[in-house]
Amino acid sequence: MISLFLVFLKIGFFAFGGGYGALSLIQDEIVYVNQWLDLETFI
């Protein structure tokens, strides 16, 4: 649970422009870095 918080905290620091601006950062962290979901599930 802490790792999920830290991922979104980091995204919050770097994301500008609302949800659309953060979407690529969220995808990178969830799909490629942490591998919590695969790309098909994320989309």
PyMOL Python script that loads the backbone (N, CA, C, O; Angstrom):
from pymol import cmd

cmd.read_pdbstr("""\
ATOM      1  N   MET A   1       0.822  -1.191   0.000  1.00  0.00           N
ATOM      2  CA  MET A   1       0.000   0.000   0.000  1.00  0.00           C
ATOM      3  C   MET A   1       0.871   1.261   0.000  1.00  0.00           C
ATOM      4  O   MET A   1       0.535   2.264  -0.630  1.00  0.00           O
ATOM      5  N   ILE A   2       1.971   1.189   0.705  1.00  0.00           N
ATOM      6  CA  ILE A   2       2.882   2.333   0.741  1.00  0.00           C
ATOM      7  C   ILE A   2       3.478   2.579  -0.644  1.00  0.00           C
ATOM      8  O   ILE A   2       3.637   3.727  -1.059  1.00  0.00           O
ATOM      9  N   SER A   3       3.806   1.503  -1.357  1.00  0.00           N
ATOM     10  CA  SER A   3       4.397   1.682  -2.689  1.00  0.00           C
ATOM     11  C   SER A   3       3.412   2.352  -3.644  1.00  0.00           C
ATOM     12  O   SER A   3       3.810   3.169  -4.475  1.00  0.00           O
ATOM     13  N   LEU A   4       2.135   2.014  -3.530  1.00  0.00           N
ATOM     14  CA  LEU A   4       1.112   2.662  -4.352  1.00  0.00           C
ATOM     15  C   LEU A   4       1.039   4.154  -4.039  1.00  0.00           C
ATOM     16  O   LEU A   4       0.951   4.979  -4.948  1.00  0.00           O
ATOM     17  N   PHE A   5       1.076   4.494  -2.771  1.00  0.00           N
ATOM     18  CA  PHE A   5       1.072   5.892  -2.353  1.00  0.00           C
ATOM     19  C   PHE A   5       2.284   6.630  -2.906  1.00  0.00           C
ATOM     20  O   PHE A   5       2.157   7.745  -3.411  1.00  0.00           O
ATOM     21  N   LEU A   6       3.453   6.014  -2.814  1.00  0.00           N
ATOM     22  CA  LEU A   6       4.670   6.672  -3.276  1.00  0.00           C
ATOM     23  C   LEU A   6       4.679   6.868  -4.786  1.00  0.00           C
ATOM     24  O   LEU A   6       5.180   7.879  -5.277  1.00  0.00           O
ATOM     25  N   VAL A   7       4.131   5.913  -5.524  1.00  0.00           N
ATOM     26  CA  VAL A   7       4.050   6.053  -6.983  1.00  0.00           C
ATOM     27  C   VAL A   7       3.188   7.253  -7.341  1.00  0.00           C
ATOM     28  O   VAL A   7       3.588   8.076  -8.165  1.00  0.00           O
ATOM     29  N   PHE A   8       2.016   7.365  -6.738  1.00  0.00           N
ATOM     30  CA  PHE A   8       1.130   8.471  -7.090  1.00  0.00           C
ATOM     31  C   PHE A   8       1.606   9.799  -6.509  1.00  0.00           C
ATOM     32  O   PHE A   8       1.279  10.855  -7.052  1.00  0.00           O
ATOM     33  N   LEU A   9       2.357   9.771  -5.436  1.00  0.00           N
ATOM     34  CA  LEU A   9       2.970  10.991  -4.924  1.00  0.00           C
ATOM     35  C   LEU A   9       3.997  11.514  -5.920  1.00  0.00           C
ATOM     36  O   LEU A   9       4.042  12.712  -6.203  1.00  0.00           O
ATOM     37  N   LYS A  10       4.822  10.615  -6.449  1.00  0.00           N
ATOM     38  CA  LYS A  10       5.815  11.003  -7.448  1.00  0.00           C
ATOM     39  C   LYS A  10       5.144  11.535  -8.707  1.00  0.00           C
ATOM     40  O   LYS A  10       5.589  12.535  -9.270  1.00  0.00           O
ATOM     41  N   ILE A  11       4.086  10.881  -9.153  1.00  0.00           N
ATOM     42  CA  ILE A  11       3.356  11.342 -10.337  1.00  0.00           C
ATOM     43  C   ILE A  11       2.751  12.716 -10.079  1.00  0.00           C
ATOM     44  O   ILE A  11       2.755  13.571 -10.964  1.00  0.00           O
ATOM     45  N   GLY A  12       2.237  12.933  -8.891  1.00  0.00           N
ATOM     46  CA  GLY A  12       1.659  14.225  -8.544  1.00  0.00           C
ATOM     47  C   GLY A  12       2.665  15.361  -8.583  1.00  0.00           C
ATOM     48  O   GLY A  12       2.312  16.493  -8.913  1.00  0.00           O
ATOM     49  N   PHE A  13       3.911  15.068  -8.249  1.00  0.00           N
ATOM     50  CA  PHE A  13       4.952  16.092  -8.301  1.00  0.00           C
ATOM     51  C   PHE A  13       5.305  16.489  -9.729  1.00  0.00           C
ATOM     52  O   PHE A  13       5.639  17.645  -9.988  1.00  0.00           O
ATOM     53  N   PHE A  14       5.233  15.540 -10.655  1.00  0.00           N
ATOM     54  CA  PHE A  14       5.717  15.791 -12.012  1.00  0.00           C
ATOM     55  C   PHE A  14       4.621  16.012 -13.040  1.00  0.00           C
ATOM     56  O   PHE A  14       4.916  16.453 -14.151  1.00  0.00           O
ATOM     57  N   ALA A  15       3.386  15.727 -12.715  1.00  0.00           N
ATOM     58  CA  ALA A  15       2.308  15.804 -13.701  1.00  0.00           C
ATOM     59  C   ALA A  15       1.669  17.189 -13.695  1.00  0.00           C
ATOM     60  O   ALA A  15       1.270  17.702 -12.649  1.00  0.00           O
ATOM     61  N   PHE A  16       1.582  17.773 -14.864  1.00  0.00           N
ATOM     62  CA  PHE A  16       0.904  19.049 -15.036  1.00  0.00           C
ATOM     63  C   PHE A  16      -0.160  18.875 -16.109  1.00  0.00           C
ATOM     64  O   PHE A  16       0.054  18.138 -17.071  1.00  0.00           O
ATOM     65  N   GLY A  17      -1.290  19.533 -15.965  1.00  0.00           N
ATOM     66  CA  GLY A  17      -2.328  19.474 -16.978  1.00  0.00           C
ATOM     67  C   GLY A  17      -3.443  18.503 -16.673  1.00  0.00           C
ATOM     68  O   GLY A  17      -4.210  18.148 -17.568  1.00  0.00           O
ATOM     69  N   GLY A  18      -3.552  18.071 -15.452  1.00  0.00           N
ATOM     70  CA  GLY A  18      -4.653  17.189 -15.078  1.00  0.00           C
ATOM     71  C   GLY A  18      -4.409  15.741 -15.437  1.00  0.00           C
ATOM     72  O   GLY A  18      -3.270  15.295 -15.574  1.00  0.00           O
ATOM     73  N   GLY A  19      -5.513  15.013 -15.586  1.00  0.00           N
ATOM     74  CA  GLY A  19      -5.451  13.575 -15.816  1.00  0.00           C
ATOM     75  C   GLY A  19      -4.772  13.182 -17.110  1.00  0.00           C
ATOM     76  O   GLY A  19      -4.027  12.203 -17.154  1.00  0.00           O
ATOM     77  N   TYR A  20      -5.028  13.948 -18.178  1.00  0.00           N
ATOM     78  CA  TYR A  20      -4.412  13.605 -19.459  1.00  0.00           C
ATOM     79  C   TYR A  20      -2.899  13.806 -19.419  1.00  0.00           C
ATOM     80  O   TYR A  20      -2.153  13.074 -20.070  1.00  0.00           O
ATOM     81  N   GLY A  21      -2.464  14.766 -18.679  1.00  0.00           N
ATOM     82  CA  GLY A  21      -1.022  14.981 -18.549  1.00  0.00           C
ATOM     83  C   GLY A  21      -0.343  13.914 -17.721  1.00  0.00           C
ATOM     84  O   GLY A  21       0.831  13.614 -17.937  1.00  0.00           O
ATOM     85  N   ALA A  22      -1.062  13.340 -16.780  1.00  0.00           N
ATOM     86  CA  ALA A  22      -0.490  12.334 -15.893  1.00  0.00           C
ATOM     87  C   ALA A  22      -0.626  10.922 -16.435  1.00  0.00           C
ATOM     88  O   ALA A  22       0.025  10.008 -15.929  1.00  0.00           O
ATOM     89  N   LEU A  23      -1.452  10.722 -17.445  1.00  0.00           N
ATOM     90  CA  LEU A  23      -1.754   9.371 -17.913  1.00  0.00           C
ATOM     91  C   LEU A  23      -0.520   8.611 -18.387  1.00  0.00           C
ATOM     92  O   LEU A  23      -0.373   7.427 -18.082  1.00  0.00           O
ATOM     93  N   SER A  24       0.354   9.262 -19.116  1.00  0.00           N
ATOM     94  CA  SER A  24       1.549   8.559 -19.588  1.00  0.00           C
ATOM     95  C   SER A  24       2.487   8.223 -18.437  1.00  0.00           C
ATOM     96  O   SER A  24       3.137   7.177 -18.456  1.00  0.00           O
ATOM     97  N   LEU A  25       2.566   9.096 -17.436  1.00  0.00           N
ATOM     98  CA  LEU A  25       3.384   8.791 -16.261  1.00  0.00           C
ATOM     99  C   LEU A  25       2.806   7.628 -15.470  1.00  0.00           C
ATOM    100  O   LEU A  25       3.544   6.769 -14.988  1.00  0.00           O
ATOM    101  N   ILE A  26       1.486   7.601 -15.340  1.00  0.00           N
ATOM    102  CA  ILE A  26       0.827   6.499 -14.639  1.00  0.00           C
ATOM    103  C   ILE A  26       1.062   5.200 -15.391  1.00  0.00           C
ATOM    104  O   ILE A  26       1.352   4.171 -14.781  1.00  0.00           O
ATOM    105  N   GLN A  27       0.938   5.238 -16.711  1.00  0.00           N
ATOM    106  CA  GLN A  27       1.162   4.039 -17.513  1.00  0.00           C
ATOM    107  C   GLN A  27       2.592   3.530 -17.339  1.00  0.00           C
ATOM    108  O   GLN A  27       2.801   2.333 -17.146  1.00  0.00           O
ATOM    109  N   ASP A  28       3.557   4.411 -17.405  1.00  0.00           N
ATOM    110  CA  ASP A  28       4.950   3.988 -17.243  1.00  0.00           C
ATOM    111  C   ASP A  28       5.178   3.318 -15.894  1.00  0.00           C
ATOM    112  O   ASP A  28       5.805   2.261 -15.822  1.00  0.00           O
ATOM    113  N   GLU A  29       4.679   3.920 -14.840  1.00  0.00           N
ATOM    114  CA  GLU A  29       4.910   3.378 -13.500  1.00  0.00           C
ATOM    115  C   GLU A  29       4.176   2.062 -13.274  1.00  0.00           C
ATOM    116  O   GLU A  29       4.744   1.120 -12.720  1.00  0.00           O
ATOM    117  N   ILE A  30       2.922   1.994 -13.698  1.00  0.00           N
ATOM    118  CA  ILE A  30       2.102   0.817 -13.394  1.00  0.00           C
ATOM    119  C   ILE A  30       2.422  -0.352 -14.317  1.00  0.00           C
ATOM    120  O   ILE A  30       2.469  -1.497 -13.869  1.00  0.00           O
ATOM    121  N   VAL A  31       2.643  -0.074 -15.606  1.00  0.00           N
ATOM    122  CA  VAL A  31       2.833  -1.160 -16.571  1.00  0.00           C
ATOM    123  C   VAL A  31       4.299  -1.568 -16.678  1.00  0.00           C
ATOM    124  O   VAL A  31       4.611  -2.758 -16.643  1.00  0.00           O
ATOM    125  N   TYR A  32       5.198  -0.601 -16.807  1.00  0.00           N
ATOM    126  CA  TYR A  32       6.584  -0.932 -17.135  1.00  0.00           C
ATOM    127  C   TYR A  32       7.493  -1.013 -15.913  1.00  0.00           C
ATOM    128  O   TYR A  32       8.306  -1.933 -15.822  1.00  0.00           O
ATOM    129  N   VAL A  33       7.382  -0.096 -14.987  1.00  0.00           N
ATOM    130  CA  VAL A  33       8.298  -0.084 -13.843  1.00  0.00           C
ATOM    131  C   VAL A  33       7.903  -1.132 -12.807  1.00  0.00           C
ATOM    132  O   VAL A  33       8.717  -1.980 -12.441  1.00  0.00           O
ATOM    133  N   ASN A  34       6.658  -1.080 -12.333  1.00  0.00           N
ATOM    134  CA  ASN A  34       6.235  -1.980 -11.259  1.00  0.00           C
ATOM    135  C   ASN A  34       5.569  -3.254 -11.760  1.00  0.00           C
ATOM    136  O   ASN A  34       5.460  -4.224 -11.010  1.00  0.00           O
ATOM    137  N   GLN A  35       5.126  -3.270 -12.996  1.00  0.00           N
ATOM    138  CA  GLN A  35       4.477  -4.418 -13.625  1.00  0.00           C
ATOM    139  C   GLN A  35       3.287  -4.926 -12.812  1.00  0.00           C
ATOM    140  O   GLN A  35       3.104  -6.131 -12.636  1.00  0.00           O
ATOM    141  N   TRP A  36       2.484  -3.985 -12.323  1.00  0.00           N
ATOM    142  CA  TRP A  36       1.261  -4.349 -11.606  1.00  0.00           C
ATOM    143  C   TRP A  36       0.172  -4.787 -12.577  1.00  0.00           C
ATOM    144  O   TRP A  36      -0.651  -5.637 -12.237  1.00  0.00           O
ATOM    145  N   LEU A  37       0.155  -4.216 -13.785  1.00  0.00           N
ATOM    146  CA  LEU A  37      -0.799  -4.567 -14.839  1.00  0.00           C
ATOM    147  C   LEU A  37      -0.036  -4.746 -16.138  1.00  0.00           C
ATOM    148  O   LEU A  37       1.050  -4.192 -16.312  1.00  0.00           O
ATOM    149  N   ASP A  38      -0.609  -5.523 -17.052  1.00  0.00           N
ATOM    150  CA  ASP A  38      -0.031  -5.551 -18.391  1.00  0.00           C
ATOM    151  C   ASP A  38      -0.692  -4.444 -19.218  1.00  0.00           C
ATOM    152  O   ASP A  38      -1.672  -3.836 -18.788  1.00  0.00           O
ATOM    153  N   LEU A  39      -0.149  -4.195 -20.393  1.00  0.00           N
ATOM    154  CA  LEU A  39      -0.615  -3.070 -21.203  1.00  0.00           C
ATOM    155  C   LEU A  39      -2.061  -3.241 -21.632  1.00  0.00           C
ATOM    156  O   LEU A  39      -2.812  -2.266 -21.642  1.00  0.00           O
ATOM    157  N   GLU A  40      -2.473  -4.448 -21.984  1.00  0.00           N
ATOM    158  CA  GLU A  40      -3.861  -4.681 -22.397  1.00  0.00           C
ATOM    159  C   GLU A  40      -4.836  -4.390 -21.268  1.00  0.00           C
ATOM    160  O   GLU A  40      -5.893  -3.806 -21.503  1.00  0.00           O
ATOM    161  N   THR A  41      -4.505  -4.781 -20.068  1.00  0.00           N
ATOM    162  CA  THR A  41      -5.382  -4.532 -18.928  1.00  0.00           C
ATOM    163  C   THR A  41      -5.443  -3.043 -18.605  1.00  0.00           C
ATOM    164  O   THR A  41      -6.503  -2.523 -18.257  1.00  0.00           O
ATOM    165  N   PHE A  42      -4.319  -2.365 -18.718  1.00  0.00           N
ATOM    166  CA  PHE A  42      -4.285  -0.935 -18.425  1.00  0.00           C
ATOM    167  C   PHE A  42      -5.150  -0.154 -19.396  1.00  0.00           C
ATOM    168  O   PHE A  42      -5.863   0.766 -18.995  1.00  0.00           O
ATOM    169  N   ILE A  43      -5.091  -0.516 -20.676  1.00  0.00           N
ATOM    170  CA  ILE A  43      -5.860   0.196 -21.696  1.00  0.00           C
ATOM    171  C   ILE A  43      -7.309  -0.184 -21.559  1.00  0.00           C
ATOM    172  O   ILE A  43      -8.148   0.298 -22.320  1.00  0.00           O
TER     173      ILE A  43
END
""", "prot")
cmd.dss("prot")
cmd.show_as("cartoon", "prot")
cmd.util.cbc("prot")
cmd.orient("prot")
